[in-house]
Amino acid sequence: MVQVAVQPERQARRKLGGRHVRIVAGVAVSLLFLFPVFWMVMTSFKQQVDIFTTPPKLFFTPTFSTYAEYLQRADIVRRLINTVIVAVGAGVLSIIVGAMSGYALARIKLRGAHTFGLLILLSRGVPPIALAVPMFLVARKMGLADQHITLILAYCTFLIPYVMWLMRSFFVSLPRELEESAMIDGCSRYGAFFKIIVPISMPGLLSTLIFSMILAWEELLFALVLTNRFASTMPVAIAGIAGDTVNGANWAALTAVGTITVIPVVIFALLVQKWLIQGLADGATKG
Amino acid sequence: MTDAALARRRNHGKWKDLLVRWSFMLPTIVLLTAVLAYPLFYTLQISFSYFDMSIFGAGEWVGWENYETVINDYRFWESLRVTLIYLIIALPLQVALGFGIAFLINAEWGGRGLLRALFIIPMVVAPVVAGGVWRMILDPLWGTMNFLLGLVGIGPFDWFGDPQLAMATIIIIDTWRWTPFIVLIATAALLALPRDVFEAAKIDGASWWATLWSVALPLLVPIIAATFVIRWLGAVKLFDIVLASTFGGPGKATSVINLFIYEEAFRSFHFAESAAMVMIVLVLTMILTGLFLRGSRKLEELY
């Protein structure tokens, strides 16, 4: 009798100890992973004299001069606008096209559609460099080099498969009766999809859209190959600053432009974090 | 109305329905044929052709010549070797770290949600930014890393000058950028584990280690395998981080295959040879991806 009473207490205490260790270790690891981002933001507010010091300075008088300088430069502003255009364009196009085919795969009986679906799934293993060479040549020939639309279409190569498979698993989990009853009530297939399915799938659609836009926002290889001056994006600017070996790395510029690139993405990602994690899990298990 | 007219009408409706059904799939098929299938076939054509600079396109057919050139190029093999080393070290490391950290940050307390949210941040830092910022942190002269290591009496290291260290640098940056992604997948997986099994194990008096090894792990094997496949699909695309941090150096020590092909195509304008390399890499990737997908399905059935 006594033993029974003691044991749970001891067990609880041991579990508690383990839990504390886990909490402390978890916080420590999180801080470790956040440090580079923290350091990037810190450095972006430093003057040159505060950057190149030993030991590295933790306290300094912050300056906005790097931001002021780079946000006034025409090429950076233009690239920022380009990145927005391309990310939104590619995101919206692929969510519409990808959600429709994802729905087709989930709910509509189509002979042979499954084969297409599998082929598209397999295409996620195609390295972008395999597409970059011919795209560059074709875009040049057709006069489409350095255009937003070229980059938007190039991003569809990886965004549509991503959206399609993610939304397919989302649509599969919806109850079938939803559109069946709508279609019995005289809705067309389009009506059932756009008036019934799309509205209730809004959270999933929105988070997939945001994640697609993030992927397009960060893409470097296609942007490097397919754009030049007119349609070039922020990652290209950063690659340029980081790879500038003539003047040496301009850390203030690198971190300021880096921060400008990262901040909007972080805000959006945190807004949809719950759905983002769910989407990741679904992508891993059902993709 | 005659029977024939009725039948025609029904038939018409059937065709219309078929058209409507396919119209959901069609935009994807058309777009991906144009931007994915067509470029791949064009690459295939270029890989068997002489590249004509005057028309900037595929010239006459040369058979396997480009492939022979590539296979006899030691730099190509060197680049494949470097890529393989990266994959063999980085992938298991990231998957193991990701699941380990997920276990840590899932301890139940008030700040759990916050920690999970914080792990989203490195995951959405553009890889090219990650490369650039880490280049700054690891700078041999002014970098924070060497300073911090110096405090505990280690180093200084020349992170970008030594071939092996440069590879370690790439793996460190890549691991920093991608482990959070695995942490989040693993977190969702851990939360989805059935609680009653663990309670049963506890009642049976299983030790903590035994519970982890023979209860949790088998349940997690399918998702670990799936995570591995997803990470593999991302890892074969490694490019941005290398471009922004080591640029393939020193020498060609970190010139992973994507960077090497990029340089050959767009700096040296060896489009035909690049196309041949692309086809070889594509076939290798497809075979391995197929194998991994199969393997992960098998594991899923097994457990």
Interface residues (C-beta under 8 A of the other chain):
Chain A: G18 R19 R22 I23 A25 G26 V27 V29 S30 F33 L34 P36 V37 W39 M40 T43 I51 F52 T53 T54 P55 P56 I96 V97 G98 M100 S101 Y103 A104 L105 I108 K109 L110 A113 F116 I120 L122 S123 R124 G125 V126 P127 P128 I129 A130 L131 A132 V133 P134 M135 F136 L137 V138 R140 K141 L153 A154 C156 T157 I160 P161 M164 S188 R189 Y190 F193 I214 W217 E218 L220 L221 L224 V225 M234 P235 I238 A239 I241 A242 G243 A249 W251 L254 T255 G258 T261 V262 V265 V266 A269 L270 Q273 L276 I277 Q278 L280 A281 G283 A284 T285 G287
Chain B: D17 V20 R21 W22 F24 M25 P27 T28 I29 L31 L32 A34 V35 L36 Y38 P39 L40 Y42 T43 I46 F56 G57 I101 F103 L104 I105 N106 A107 E108 W109 G111 L115 R116 A117 L118 F119 I120 I121 P122 M123 V124 V125 A126 P127 V128 V129 A130 G131 G132 V133 W134 R135 M136 I137 D139 W142 T144 F147 W176 T179 P180 F181 L184 I185 T187 A188 A189 A192 W208 P222 I223 A226 T227 I230 L233 V236 K237 F239 D240 L243 A244 S245 F247 I257 N258 I261 Y262 A265 F266 F271 S274 A275 V278 M279 V281 L282 T285 M286 T289 G290
